[in-house]
Amino acid sequence: MLRTEIENLFDGKPAEYTQEHFQLFGEFKAALNAGEIRSAEPDAVEATGWRVNAWVKKGILLGFRMGQIVDMSIDAARQPLFDKATYPVRRMAADSGVRIVPGGSSIRDGCYIARGVTCMPPMYINVGAYVDTGTMVDSHALVGSCAQIGKNCHLSAAAQIGGVLEPVGALPVIIEDDVLVGGNTGVYEGTVVKRRAVLGTGVILNRSTPVYDLVKGAVYSATDEQPLVIPSDAVVVAGSRAVTRGPGKDWGVSLYTPVIVKYRDDKTDAKIQLEDLLR
């Protein structure tokens, strides 16, 4: 019922949005906040293990279309803030079980933040995101619109998890359970990072740059139909590959590329283990 009404309102823009329309959007946003609906979800039938819920992304876009810009300033003179009325800061309470450490973090309304999540300042979580239990979002980290973050992940300082709203059929970035995303790492353009993978400091993953697996002798890259997928347990570091022809070869130029140097083992787990006391 909710899906049908959201799609009808998205596809058939009225001359004016009524109170009933805003009530419908409020129900939709409440379902996002509760984790009852999400922009992408696990699906074993799909090659990536995930499917897009395009209607949910339509509902999120609908909120931007419906909302008027309003003054959201706490102190208009010192820090003016103006945004769509449909997407204020997410209201949280102590009994939510989410730690939001003081220092300037922000969570936009319309995203799911599970119990046991820790938010270190200053970090930002955008609309449509899904952050599962036990995950830490560290200082200066970004969880972009519609990004899906699994259980017990660590998004280290300044990690950037890209967002995507359009086109509505595009898969958002997926970070599965127990993944470590190193500092200053960027994951973009619908990349899927499978469970227990480790992304070393400064790794950049997107649709344009192939990933070289030194263990399995394979090269992973996105196609027109499928995003880049990082295998489970892979340990990825920032590497380079030499330009083999033309001026680049003559000049000794190398290009950045991510490299899988090993797969997780007990030694890896010991190095990246988070202290339980921090959670």
SEZADO-488459 format. One record per residue (C-alpha): x, y, z. Coordinates in steps of 0.1 Angstrom, whole numbers, plus 5000, padded with zeros to 4 digits. Example, Ala and Ser with C-alpha at 12.3 -4.5 7.8 and 13.67 -1.06 7.14 Angstrom:
<zator><x>5123</x><y>4955</y><z>5078</z></zator>
<zator><x>5137</x><y>4989</y><z>5071</z></zator>
This chain:
<zator><x>5000</x><y>5000</y><z>5000</z></zator>
<zator><x>5027</x><y>5025</y><z>5010</z></zator>
<zator><x>5048</x><y>5015</y><z>4979</z></zator>
<zator><x>5018</x><y>5021</y><z>4956</z></zator>
<zator><x>5009</x><y>5054</y><z>4970</z></zator>
<zator><x>5045</x><y>5067</y><z>4970</z></zator>
<zator><x>5050</x><y>5056</y><z>4934</z></zator>
<zator><x>5017</x><y>5072</y><z>4923</z></zator>
<zator><x>5026</x><y>5105</y><z>4939</z></zator>
<zator><x>5062</x><y>5104</y><z>4925</z></zator>
<zator><x>5050</x><y>5096</y><z>4889</z></zator>
<zator><x>5020</x><y>5119</y><z>4890</z></zator>
<zator><x>5031</x><y>5153</y><z>4904</z></zator>
<zator><x>5001</x><y>5172</y><z>4916</z></zator>
<zator><x>4996</x><y>5210</y><z>4911</z></zator>
<zator><x>4999</x><y>5213</y><z>4949</z></zator>
<zator><x>5009</x><y>5190</y><z>4977</z></zator>
<zator><x>4981</x><y>5185</y><z>5003</z></zator>
<zator><x>4982</x><y>5177</y><z>5040</z></zator>
<zator><x>4974</x><y>5141</y><z>5030</z></zator>
<zator><x>5005</x><y>5140</y><z>5008</z></zator>
<zator><x>5027</x><y>5152</y><z>5036</z></zator>
<zator><x>5012</x><y>5127</y><z>5060</z></zator>
<zator><x>5020</x><y>5099</y><z>5035</z></zator>
<zator><x>5056</x><y>5111</y><z>5032</z></zator>
<zator><x>5058</x><y>5112</y><z>5070</z></zator>
<zator><x>5048</x><y>5076</y><z>5071</z></zator>
<zator><x>5074</x><y>5067</y><z>5045</z></zator>
<zator><x>5101</x><y>5086</y><z>5064</z></zator>
<zator><x>5091</x><y>5069</y><z>5097</z></zator>
<zator><x>5095</x><y>5035</y><z>5080</z></zator>
<zator><x>5130</x><y>5045</y><z>5068</z></zator>
<zator><x>5140</x><y>5056</y><z>5103</z></zator>
<zator><x>5127</x><y>5023</y><z>5117</z></zator>
<zator><x>5146</x><y>5002</y><z>5091</z></zator>
<zator><x>5113</x><y>4987</y><z>5079</z></zator>
<zator><x>5121</x><y>4998</y><z>5044</z></zator>
<zator><x>5155</x><y>5004</y><z>5027</z></zator>
<zator><x>5169</x><y>5015</y><z>4994</z></zator>
<zator><x>5187</x><y>4982</y><z>4989</z></zator>
<zator><x>5185</x><y>4948</y><z>5006</z></zator>
<zator><x>5202</x><y>4914</y><z>5004</z></zator>
<zator><x>5189</x><y>4892</y><z>4976</z></zator>
<zator><x>5207</x><y>4859</y><z>4969</z></zator>
<zator><x>5192</x><y>4858</y><z>4934</z></zator>
<zator><x>5212</x><y>4889</y><z>4923</z></zator>
<zator><x>5248</x><y>4885</y><z>4911</z></zator>
<zator><x>5260</x><y>4911</y><z>4937</z></zator>
<zator><x>5238</x><y>4896</y><z>4965</z></zator>
<zator><x>5218</x><y>4928</y><z>4966</z></zator>
<zator><x>5188</x><y>4943</y><z>4949</z></zator>
<zator><x>5178</x><y>4979</y><z>4946</z></zator>
<zator><x>5144</x><y>4991</y><z>4959</z></zator>
<zator><x>5138</x><y>5018</y><z>4933</z></zator>
<zator><x>5105</x><y>5028</y><z>4949</z></zator>
<zator><x>5122</x><y>5037</y><z>4981</z></zator>
<zator><x>5146</x><y>5060</y><z>4963</z></zator>
<zator><x>5116</x><y>5075</y><z>4945</z></zator>
<zator><x>5102</x><y>5083</y><z>4980</z></zator>
<zator><x>5134</x><y>5099</y><z>4991</z></zator>
<zator><x>5135</x><y>5121</y><z>4960</z></zator>
<zator><x>5098</x><y>5129</y><z>4965</z></zator>
<zator><x>5108</x><y>5145</y><z>4999</z></zator>
<zator><x>5131</x><y>5169</y><z>4981</z></zator>
<zator><x>5105</x><y>5178</y><z>4956</z></zator>
<zator><x>5078</x><y>5184</y><z>4983</z></zator>
<zator><x>5100</x><y>5203</y><z>5008</z></zator>
<zator><x>5103</x><y>5240</y><z>5010</z></zator>
<zator><x>5136</x><y>5256</y><z>5021</z></zator>
<zator><x>5132</x><y>5268</y><z>5057</z></zator>
<zator><x>5154</x><y>5283</y><z>5084</z></zator>
<zator><x>5168</x><y>5255</y><z>5106</z></zator>
<zator><x>5194</x><y>5277</y><z>5124</z></zator>
<zator><x>5200</x><y>5271</y><z>5161</z></zator>
<zator><x>5217</x><y>5305</y><z>5161</z></zator>
<zator><x>5209</x><y>5324</y><z>5128</z></zator>
<zator><x>5236</x><y>5350</y><z>5134</z></zator>
<zator><x>5265</x><y>5326</y><z>5142</z></zator>
<zator><x>5256</x><y>5296</y><z>5121</z></zator>
<zator><x>5228</x><y>5300</y><z>5096</z></zator>
<zator><x>5213</x><y>5267</y><z>5083</z></zator>
<zator><x>5187</x><y>5265</y><z>5055</z></zator>
<zator><x>5174</x><y>5232</y><z>5041</z></zator>
<zator><x>5143</x><y>5214</y><z>5030</z></zator>
<zator><x>5116</x><y>5212</y><z>5057</z></zator>
<zator><x>5111</x><y>5176</y><z>5048</z></zator>
<zator><x>5146</x><y>5166</y><z>5059</z></zator>
<zator><x>5155</x><y>5181</y><z>5093</z></zator>
<zator><x>5181</x><y>5167</y><z>5116</z></zator>
<zator><x>5172</x><y>5132</y><z>5128</z></zator>
<zator><x>5157</x><y>5132</y><z>5163</z></zator>
<zator><x>5174</x><y>5107</y><z>5186</z></zator>
<zator><x>5169</x><y>5098</y><z>5222</z></zator>
<zator><x>5192</x><y>5082</y><z>5248</z></zator>
<zator><x>5171</x><y>5050</y><z>5248</z></zator>
<zator><x>5178</x><y>5044</y><z>5211</z></zator>
<zator><x>5210</x><y>5028</y><z>5222</z></zator>
<zator><x>5231</x><y>5049</y><z>5197</z></zator>
<zator><x>5262</x><y>5068</y><z>5210</z></zator>
<zator><x>5265</x><y>5102</y><z>5195</z></zator>
<zator><x>5296</x><y>5116</y><z>5210</z></zator>
<zator><x>5296</x><y>5155</y><z>5214</z></zator>
<zator><x>5315</x><y>5175</y><z>5188</z></zator>
<zator><x>5295</x><y>5184</y><z>5158</z></zator>
<zator><x>5281</x><y>5153</y><z>5141</z></zator>
<zator><x>5249</x><y>5153</y><z>5121</z></zator>
<zator><x>5224</x><y>5127</y><z>5111</z></zator>
<zator><x>5197</x><y>5136</y><z>5085</z></zator>
<zator><x>5162</x><y>5124</y><z>5090</z></zator>
<zator><x>5151</x><y>5094</y><z>5070</z></zator>
<zator><x>5179</x><y>5069</y><z>5077</z></zator>
<zator><x>5182</x><y>5038</y><z>5099</z></zator>
<zator><x>5207</x><y>5039</y><z>5128</z></zator>
<zator><x>5207</x><y>5006</y><z>5147</z></zator>
<zator><x>5212</x><y>5001</y><z>5184</z></zator>
<zator><x>5249</x><y>4998</y><z>5193</z></zator>
<zator><x>5261</x><y>5022</y><z>5166</z></zator>
<zator><x>5288</x><y>5047</y><z>5177</z></zator>
<zator><x>5291</x><y>5081</y><z>5160</z></zator>
<zator><x>5324</x><y>5099</y><z>5166</z></zator>
<zator><x>5325</x><y>5136</y><z>5160</z></zator>
<zator><x>5323</x><y>5152</y><z>5135</z></zator>
<zator><x>5307</x><y>5127</y><z>5111</z></zator>
<zator><x>5277</x><y>5128</y><z>5088</z></zator>
<zator><x>5250</x><y>5103</y><z>5078</z></zator>
<zator><x>5228</x><y>5112</y><z>5049</z></zator>
<zator><x>5192</x><y>5104</y><z>5041</z></zator>
<zator><x>5183</x><y>5068</y><z>5030</z></zator>
<zator><x>5214</x><y>5054</y><z>5047</z></zator>
<zator><x>5212</x><y>5021</y><z>5067</z></zator>
<zator><x>5238</x><y>5016</y><z>5095</z></zator>
<zator><x>5235</x><y>4983</y><z>5113</z></zator>
<zator><x>5243</x><y>4973</y><z>5149</z></zator>
<zator><x>5277</x><y>4975</y><z>5164</z></zator>
<zator><x>5292</x><y>4997</y><z>5136</z></zator>
<zator><x>5315</x><y>5027</y><z>5144</z></zator>
<zator><x>5314</x><y>5058</y><z>5122</z></zator>
<zator><x>5346</x><y>5076</y><z>5131</z></zator>
<zator><x>5356</x><y>5112</y><z>5130</z></zator>
<zator><x>5351</x><y>5131</y><z>5097</z></zator>
<zator><x>5336</x><y>5100</y><z>5081</z></zator>
<zator><x>5307</x><y>5103</y><z>5056</z></zator>
<zator><x>5279</x><y>5078</y><z>5050</z></zator>
<zator><x>5263</x><y>5090</y><z>5018</z></zator>
<zator><x>5227</x><y>5089</y><z>5007</z></zator>
<zator><x>5212</x><y>5054</y><z>5006</z></zator>
<zator><x>5246</x><y>5037</y><z>5015</z></zator>
<zator><x>5241</x><y>5004</y><z>5033</z></zator>
<zator><x>5265</x><y>4996</y><z>5061</z></zator>
<zator><x>5264</x><y>4962</y><z>5078</z></zator>
<zator><x>5270</x><y>4950</y><z>5113</z></zator>
<zator><x>5302</x><y>4955</y><z>5133</z></zator>
<zator><x>5319</x><y>4976</y><z>5107</z></zator>
<zator><x>5344</x><y>5003</y><z>5113</z></zator>
<zator><x>5344</x><y>5033</y><z>5091</z></zator>
<zator><x>5377</x><y>5049</y><z>5101</z></zator>
<zator><x>5386</x><y>5086</y><z>5103</z></zator>
<zator><x>5378</x><y>5105</y><z>5071</z></zator>
<zator><x>5364</x><y>5075</y><z>5053</z></zator>
<zator><x>5340</x><y>5085</y><z>5025</z></zator>
<zator><x>5311</x><y>5061</y><z>5016</z></zator>
<zator><x>5296</x><y>5077</y><z>4985</z></zator>
<zator><x>5259</x><y>5082</y><z>4981</z></zator>
<zator><x>5235</x><y>5078</y><z>4951</z></zator>
<zator><x>5199</x><y>5088</y><z>4946</z></zator>
<zator><x>5197</x><y>5090</y><z>4908</z></zator>
<zator><x>5191</x><y>5071</y><z>4887</z></zator>
<zator><x>5166</x><y>5054</y><z>4910</z></zator>
<zator><x>5177</x><y>5019</y><z>4897</z></zator>
<zator><x>5213</x><y>5024</y><z>4905</z></zator>
<zator><x>5227</x><y>5003</y><z>4933</z></zator>
<zator><x>5240</x><y>5023</y><z>4963</z></zator>
<zator><x>5274</x><y>5016</y><z>4979</z></zator>
<zator><x>5272</x><y>4984</y><z>5000</z></zator>
<zator><x>5295</x><y>4976</y><z>5029</z></zator>
<zator><x>5286</x><y>4942</y><z>5043</z></zator>
<zator><x>5291</x><y>4929</y><z>5079</z></zator>
<zator><x>5325</x><y>4930</y><z>5097</z></zator>
<zator><x>5342</x><y>4952</y><z>5072</z></zator>
<zator><x>5371</x><y>4975</y><z>5082</z></zator>
<zator><x>5372</x><y>5007</y><z>5060</z></zator>
<zator><x>5406</x><y>5024</y><z>5067</z></zator>
<zator><x>5412</x><y>5060</y><z>5072</z></zator>
<zator><x>5409</x><y>5084</y><z>5041</z></zator>
<zator><x>5394</x><y>5056</y><z>5021</z></zator>
<zator><x>5367</x><y>5063</y><z>4995</z></zator>
<zator><x>5341</x><y>5038</y><z>4983</z></zator>
<zator><x>5319</x><y>5051</y><z>4955</z></zator>
<zator><x>5296</x><y>5044</y><z>4925</z></zator>
<zator><x>5277</x><y>5014</y><z>4938</z></zator>
<zator><x>5307</x><y>4994</y><z>4948</z></zator>
<zator><x>5299</x><y>4963</y><z>4969</z></zator>
<zator><x>5324</x><y>4953</y><z>4996</z></zator>
<zator><x>5316</x><y>4918</y><z>5008</z></zator>
<zator><x>5317</x><y>4907</y><z>5044</z></zator>
<zator><x>5350</x><y>4907</y><z>5065</z></zator>
<zator><x>5369</x><y>4926</y><z>5038</z></zator>
<zator><x>5396</x><y>4950</y><z>5049</z></zator>
<zator><x>5403</x><y>4982</y><z>5030</z></zator>
<zator><x>5436</x><y>4997</y><z>5039</z></zator>
<zator><x>5443</x><y>5034</y><z>5044</z></zator>
<zator><x>5438</x><y>5055</y><z>5013</z></zator>
<zator><x>5422</x><y>5029</y><z>4991</z></zator>
<zator><x>5398</x><y>5043</y><z>4965</z></zator>
<zator><x>5372</x><y>5020</y><z>4949</z></zator>
<zator><x>5349</x><y>5031</y><z>4920</z></zator>
<zator><x>5336</x><y>5019</y><z>4887</z></zator>
<zator><x>5366</x><y>5032</y><z>4867</z></zator>
<zator><x>5396</x><y>5016</y><z>4884</z></zator>
<zator><x>5402</x><y>4978</y><z>4883</z></zator>
<zator><x>5413</x><y>4958</y><z>4914</z></zator>
<zator><x>5442</x><y>4934</y><z>4910</z></zator>
<zator><x>5440</x><y>4902</y><z>4931</z></zator>
<zator><x>5476</x><y>4890</y><z>4936</z></zator>
<zator><x>5464</x><y>4859</y><z>4955</z></zator>
<zator><x>5440</x><y>4845</y><z>4930</z></zator>
<zator><x>5455</x><y>4860</y><z>4899</z></zator>
<zator><x>5423</x><y>4878</y><z>4890</z></zator>
<zator><x>5413</x><y>4913</y><z>4880</z></zator>
<zator><x>5379</x><y>4927</y><z>4893</z></zator>
<zator><x>5362</x><y>4957</y><z>4876</z></zator>
<zator><x>5327</x><y>4971</y><z>4870</z></zator>
<zator><x>5308</x><y>4965</y><z>4839</z></zator>
<zator><x>5278</x><y>4983</y><z>4823</z></zator>
<zator><x>5255</x><y>4959</y><z>4841</z></zator>
<zator><x>5273</x><y>4952</y><z>4874</z></zator>
<zator><x>5293</x><y>4973</y><z>4899</z></zator>
<zator><x>5327</x><y>4966</y><z>4913</z></zator>
<zator><x>5325</x><y>4938</y><z>4939</z></zator>
<zator><x>5353</x><y>4932</y><z>4965</z></zator>
<zator><x>5354</x><y>4896</y><z>4976</z></zator>
<zator><x>5348</x><y>4884</y><z>5012</z></zator>
<zator><x>5379</x><y>4885</y><z>5034</z></zator>
<zator><x>5400</x><y>4904</y><z>5009</z></zator>
<zator><x>5426</x><y>4927</y><z>5022</z></zator>
<zator><x>5429</x><y>4956</y><z>4998</z></zator>
<zator><x>5457</x><y>4982</y><z>4998</z></zator>
<zator><x>5466</x><y>5012</y><z>4976</z></zator>
<zator><x>5490</x><y>5002</y><z>4949</z></zator>
<zator><x>5502</x><y>5013</y><z>4914</z></zator>
<zator><x>5507</x><y>4998</y><z>4880</z></zator>
<zator><x>5532</x><y>5010</y><z>4854</z></zator>
<zator><x>5521</x><y>5027</y><z>4822</z></zator>
<zator><x>5534</x><y>5003</y><z>4795</z></zator>
<zator><x>5534</x><y>5024</y><z>4763</z></zator>
<zator><x>5536</x><y>5059</y><z>4750</z></zator>
<zator><x>5550</x><y>5089</y><z>4768</z></zator>
<zator><x>5539</x><y>5075</y><z>4802</z></zator>
<zator><x>5563</x><y>5045</y><z>4797</z></zator>
<zator><x>5591</x><y>5068</y><z>4787</z></zator>
<zator><x>5585</x><y>5090</y><z>4817</z></zator>
<zator><x>5582</x><y>5061</y><z>4842</z></zator>
<zator><x>5547</x><y>5070</y><z>4851</z></zator>
<zator><x>5525</x><y>5047</y><z>4872</z></zator>
<zator><x>5488</x><y>5048</y><z>4878</z></zator>
<zator><x>5470</x><y>5042</y><z>4911</z></zator>
<zator><x>5452</x><y>5009</y><z>4915</z></zator>
<zator><x>5438</x><y>4989</y><z>4944</z></zator>
<zator><x>5455</x><y>4956</y><z>4951</z></zator>
<zator><x>5444</x><y>4926</y><z>4970</z></zator>
<zator><x>5475</x><y>4914</y><z>4988</z></zator>
<zator><x>5461</x><y>4886</y><z>5010</z></zator>
<zator><x>5429</x><y>4873</y><z>5025</z></zator>
<zator><x>5420</x><y>4877</y><z>5061</z></zator>
<zator><x>5435</x><y>4853</y><z>5087</z></zator>
<zator><x>5441</x><y>4853</y><z>5124</z></zator>
<zator><x>5470</x><y>4877</y><z>5122</z></zator>
<zator><x>5448</x><y>4902</y><z>5103</z></zator>
<zator><x>5420</x><y>4899</y><z>5128</z></zator>
<zator><x>5444</x><y>4906</y><z>5157</z></zator>
<zator><x>5456</x><y>4937</y><z>5141</z></zator>
<zator><x>5423</x><y>4953</y><z>5133</z></zator>
<zator><x>5403</x><y>4942</y><z>5163</z></zator>
<zator><x>5384</x><y>4970</y><z>5180</z></zator>
<zator><x>5384</x><y>4971</y><z>5218</z></zator>
<zator><x>5350</x><y>4961</y><z>5231</z></zator>
<zator><x>5353</x><y>4989</y><z>5257</z></zator>
<zator><x>5351</x><y>5015</y><z>5229</z></zator>
<zator><x>5317</x><y>5003</y><z>5217</z></zator>
